[in-house]
Amino acid sequence: MRSYAIIGTGALGGFYGAKLQQAGSDVHFLVNSDYEHVKQFGLIIQSKDGDFRLPSVAAYNDSRQMPTCDVVIVCLKTTHNHLLPKILPDLLKPSSIVIVLQNGLGTEAEIARSLNPEQQIWGGLCFICSNKIGPGQIHHLDYGEIKLGAYAPNYQSVPVTLMMESISADFRRAGISVVLADNLLLARWQKLVWNIPYNGLSVVLNATTDRLMANPHTRALVERLMGEVQLAAAAYDCQIADEFIQTMLDYTVKMTPYRTSMKIDYDEGRPLEIAAMFGNPLAFAQAQGVDLPSIEMLYQQLQFLDRSPN
C-alpha cells in the first residue's frame, strides 16, 4: 500500500486526503490549529458527491512525529512555504514524490531549492470549489479535478511516466478525476486564467463568482484579465486557445456561487497569496518583455488591501 502525507489539512488537503483514506490508502495528516479536534473526532466531508465522516485519522501537529511517506502532498497556502524546508526532510525518502497542490506560478522551483536534486517534484492544479467551514470539517461544493505534471528546471516538458499513471490511479479509485500533463508550465498558465481574475476581483470588489459573471462590466474585466494571461503564456510558447477561455467562463457561470480562497483569506484577516498568484506571473511576463497593465493594476490594489486593516 502506498503511503501519503498531507501537509496542510484544509479545504484541499482535508478533502483529497480524506477521499484517499476512504478509498483505502494509508494517509497521514499534518494539522495545525485543528489538531486536537481532528485527533479526537476525525474529519467530516460534506460533498456534492456524497457526505462522509472519517472518525479516526492519523493526525499530527509535528512533522518530526510523522513517518516517511511514498507521496508527500503540499496543500499549504503559498504564504506558508517558508515552513517547508523544516517540514519536508522529516517526511521524505529518497524515492518519495512531492506533489505541490498550490495556486500560482514558480512554487515548484522554490520548493526544489530546499530538496535534493534527485527528489521528484510534481505540480498539481486543482479545479475545485471547496472550503473549510469548521474544525476538521470541509464543504466540497463543486468540481474536484486535478491536473498533474512533473516539474523539471525551467519548467521543461516531462513525458508522463508509469509512476504518474500509478499514483493517479490511487486518486481515481478515490473518486478524484486526474488529468496527466506533459507540460506543467502550460497547465500553470491555464489555471491562472481562472485564478487571476476571480481571486483578485473577488477581493477588490467584494464579490462572489456569480456576481462577477452577472454584471456585464465585471464580466468584461474578467475577460480582459484572462486575455492578458493568455498573452503572457504565449511568450513562453504556451498557447491557450480562445476556446479554453470560453470554457472557463462557461464553467464559472454554471458553478455554485463561490467565495474564492483569496476572498476567504481576506475576510479572515489572513495574508493573501499575492506573490505566487500575481507577482510571479508578472515577473515571468516582464522577463519576456510582455506588459500586463490590468493584472499589474489588480496586483497593486491587492498589495494595498493586504497591508491595510480589513
C-alpha positions in Angstrom: 0.0 0.0 0.0 1.4 3.4 -1.0 1.6 5.9 1.9 0.6 9.5 1.7 1.4 12.6 3.8 -0.9 15.6 3.6 0.8 18.9 4.6 -2.0 21.2 5.4 -5.4 19.7 6.3 -7.6 22.5 5.0 -10.0 22.9 2.1 -7.8 21.0 -0.3 -5.7 18.7 1.9 -8.6 17.7 4.1 -10.8 16.9 1.1 -8.3 15.0 -1.1 -6.6 13.2 1.9 -10.0 12.1 3.3 -11.1 10.8 -0.1 -7.8 8.8 -0.4 -8.2 7.3 3.1 -11.9 6.5 2.5 -10.7 4.5 -0.6 -8.2 2.5 1.5 -4.9 4.4 1.1 -2.6 4.9 4.1 -2.8 8.7 4.8 -1.1 10.8 7.4 -2.3 14.4 8.1 -0.2 17.3 9.3 -2.7 19.5 11.1 -2.2 23.0 12.6 -4.9 24.8 14.5 -7.5 21.9 14.3 -5.1 19.3 15.6 -6.8 18.4 18.9 -10.2 18.4 17.3 -9.2 16.2 14.3 -7.2 13.9 16.6 -10.3 13.3 18.7 -13.1 13.5 16.2 -11.6 12.9 12.7 -12.7 14.6 9.5 -16.2 15.4 8.2 -16.7 15.9 4.5 -19.8 17.5 3.1 -19.7 16.9 -0.6 -21.9 17.2 -3.7 -20.7 13.7 -4.4 -21.9 12.4 -1.0 -21.2 13.2 2.6 -18.9 11.0 4.8 -17.1 11.1 8.0 -13.7 9.6 9.0 -14.0 9.1 12.8 -10.3 8.3 13.1 -7.4 9.7 11.1 -3.6 9.7 11.6 -3.2 13.3 12.7 0.0 15.0 13.8 0.9 18.6 14.8 4.7 18.0 14.4 6.3 16.6 11.2 9.0 15.0 13.3 6.4 12.6 14.6 5.3 11.5 11.2 6.6 8.5 9.2 8.3 9.0 5.9 5.9 8.5 3.1 5.9 7.5 -0.6 4.0 10.6 -1.7 4.0 13.9 0.2 1.3 16.3 -0.9 1.8 20.0 -0.2 -1.5 21.7 0.4 -0.3 24.7 2.4 -1.1 28.2 1.3 2.0 29.6 -0.5 2.3 32.2 2.2 3.5 29.4 4.5 6.1 27.9 2.1 8.9 29.2 4.3 8.0 26.4 6.7 8.6 23.6 4.1 12.4 23.4 4.4 11.9 22.3 8.0 8.9 20.1 7.4 9.7 18.2 4.2 13.0 16.5 5.3 11.1 14.7 8.1 8.7 13.1 5.6 10.9 12.2 2.6 12.6 9.0 1.5 15.0 9.2 -1.5 12.2 7.7 -3.6 9.4 9.9 -2.3 7.5 12.1 -4.7 6.4 15.6 -3.7 3.2 16.8 -5.2 2.6 20.6 -4.9 -1.1 21.4 -4.9 -0.8 25.2 -4.7 -2.0 28.1 -6.7 0.2 30.4 -8.7 3.5 30.1 -10.6 7.0 29.2 -9.6 6.3 27.3 -6.4 7.9 24.1 -7.6 11.1 25.9 -8.3 11.0 27.5 -4.9 10.5 24.2 -3.1 13.1 22.4 -5.2 15.8 24.7 -3.9 15.4 23.1 -0.4 15.5 19.5 -1.6 18.0 17.1 -3.1 18.2 17.5 -6.9 17.2 13.8 -7.3 13.9 14.3 -5.5 10.9 14.2 -7.8 8.5 17.1 -7.7 5.2 17.2 -9.4 2.8 20.2 -9.7 -0.9 19.8 -9.3 -3.7 22.2 -10.4 -6.9 21.7 -8.5 -10.1 22.7 -10.3 -12.3 22.6 -7.2 -14.7 24.6 -5.1 -14.0 23.6 -1.5 -14.0 25.4 1.8 -13.1 24.6 5.3 -16.2 25.5 7.3 -15.2 24.4 10.8 -12.6 22.4 12.7 -12.0 19.2 10.7 -15.0 20.0 8.5 -14.7 20.5 4.7 -17.5 21.6 2.4 -17.0 20.4 -1.2 -19.3 22.5 -3.4 -18.3 21.7 -7.0 -15.8 20.1 -9.4 -12.6 18.4 -8.0 -10.4 17.5 -10.9 -6.6 17.6 -10.5 -4.3 18.3 -13.5 -0.9 16.8 -12.7 2.5 17.2 -14.3 6.1 16.6 -13.4 8.4 19.5 -12.7 11.9 20.0 -14.3 14.2 23.0 -14.1 12.9 26.0 -16.1 9.6 24.1 -16.5 10.9 21.9 -19.3 8.3 19.4 -20.5 8.4 16.0 -19.0 6.7 13.0 -20.5 4.0 11.2 -18.5 5.6 8.3 -16.6 4.3 4.9 -15.3 4.6 6.2 -11.8 2.4 9.2 -12.6 -0.2 6.7 -14.0 0.1 4.6 -10.9 -0.4 7.4 -8.4 -3.2 8.9 -10.5 -4.9 5.5 -10.3 -5.0 5.8 -6.4 -6.8 9.2 -6.8 -9.2 7.8 -9.4 -10.1 4.9 -7.1 -10.9 7.5 -4.5 -13.3 9.2 -7.0 -11.0 12.1 -7.8 -10.6 12.8 -11.5 -6.9 13.3 -12.6 -5.6 14.5 -15.9 -1.9 14.0 -16.6 0.0 16.7 -18.4 3.5 16.7 -20.1 3.7 20.5 -19.9 3.4 21.7 -16.4 4.1 25.3 -17.3 1.1 25.4 -19.7 -1.1 23.8 -17.0 0.0 26.5 -14.6 -0.8 29.3 -17.0 -4.2 27.7 -17.7 -5.0 27.7 -14.0 -4.0 31.3 -13.8 -6.6 32.1 -16.5 -9.2 31.4 -13.7 -7.3 32.3 -10.6 -6.1 35.8 -11.5 -9.4 37.4 -12.4 -11.7 35.6 -9.9 -9.4 35.6 -6.9 -8.3 39.1 -7.4 -11.6 40.7 -8.3 -13.4 38.9 -5.6 -11.3 40.7 -3.0 -11.1 44.1 -4.7 -14.9 44.2 -5.5 -16.1 42.2 -2.5 -18.0 39.8 -4.8 -18.6 36.1 -5.3 -18.2 34.4 -8.7 -21.8 34.6 -9.6 -22.0 38.4 -9.1 -18.8 38.9 -11.2 -20.3 37.0 -14.1 -23.8 38.5 -13.8 -22.6 42.1 -14.3 -21.6 42.9 -17.9 -18.9 45.4 -16.7 -17.1 42.9 -14.4 -17.5 40.1 -16.9 -15.7 42.3 -19.5 -13.0 42.9 -16.9 -12.7 39.1 -16.2 -12.3 38.5 -19.9 -9.6 41.3 -20.3 -7.6 39.7 -17.4 -7.9 36.3 -19.0 -6.6 37.7 -22.2 -3.5 39.1 -20.5 -2.8 35.7 -19.0 -3.2 34.2 -22.5 -0.7 36.8 -23.8 1.9 36.1 -21.1 1.6 32.3 -21.6 2.2 32.7 -25.4 5.5 34.4 -24.6 6.6 31.1 -23.2 5.3 29.1 -26.2 2.3 28.0 -24.1 -0.7 28.5 -26.4 -4.0 28.9 -24.6 -6.9 28.7 -27.1 -9.8 31.1 -27.1 -12.0 28.0 -26.6 -10.2 27.3 -23.3 -11.1 30.8 -22.0 -14.7 30.4 -23.1 -14.8 27.0 -21.3 -13.6 28.7 -18.1 -16.2 31.4 -18.4 -18.9 28.8 -19.0 -17.8 26.7 -16.0 -17.9 29.7 -13.8 -21.4 30.6 -14.9 -22.6 27.1 -14.1 -20.6 26.9 -10.8 -22.3 27.0 -7.5 -21.9 30.7 -6.3 -18.4 30.7 -4.8 -16.4 32.8 -2.4 -12.8 32.3 -3.6 -9.9 31.2 -1.4 -8.3 34.6 -1.6 -11.6 36.3 -0.6 -11.9 33.9 2.4 -8.3 34.7 3.4 -9.0 38.4 3.2 -12.3 38.2 5.1 -10.5 36.2 7.9 -7.6 38.6 8.0 -5.0 36.1 6.7 -2.1 37.0 4.4 -3.0 36.8 0.7 -1.3 34.6 -1.9 -0.4 37.7 -3.9 3.3 36.8 -4.7 2.6 33.3 -6.2 -0.6 34.2 -8.0 0.2 37.7 -9.2 3.8 38.8 -8.5 5.4 35.7 -10.1 3.3 35.7 -13.3 4.1 39.4 -13.7 7.8 38.7 -13.3 7.6 35.9 -15.8 5.9 38.3 -18.3 8.3 41.1 -17.6 11.2 38.7 -18.4 9.8 38.3 -21.9 9.0 42.0 -22.3 5.3 41.5 -22.0 3.2 44.2 -20.4 0.1 43.2 -18.5 -1.5 46.5 -17.4 -4.8 45.2 -16.0 -3.1 42.4 -14.0 -0.5 44.9 -12.8 -3.2 47.3 -11.5 -5.0 44.4 -9.8 -1.8 43.4 -8.2 -1.1 46.9 -6.8 -4.7 47.1 -5.5 -4.3 43.7 -3.7 -1.0 44.8 -2.2 -2.7 47.9 -0.7 -5.5 45.8 0.7 -3.2 43.1 2.1 -1.4 45.7 4.1 -4.5 47.5 5.3 -6.8 46.6 8.2 -10.0 44.9 6.9 
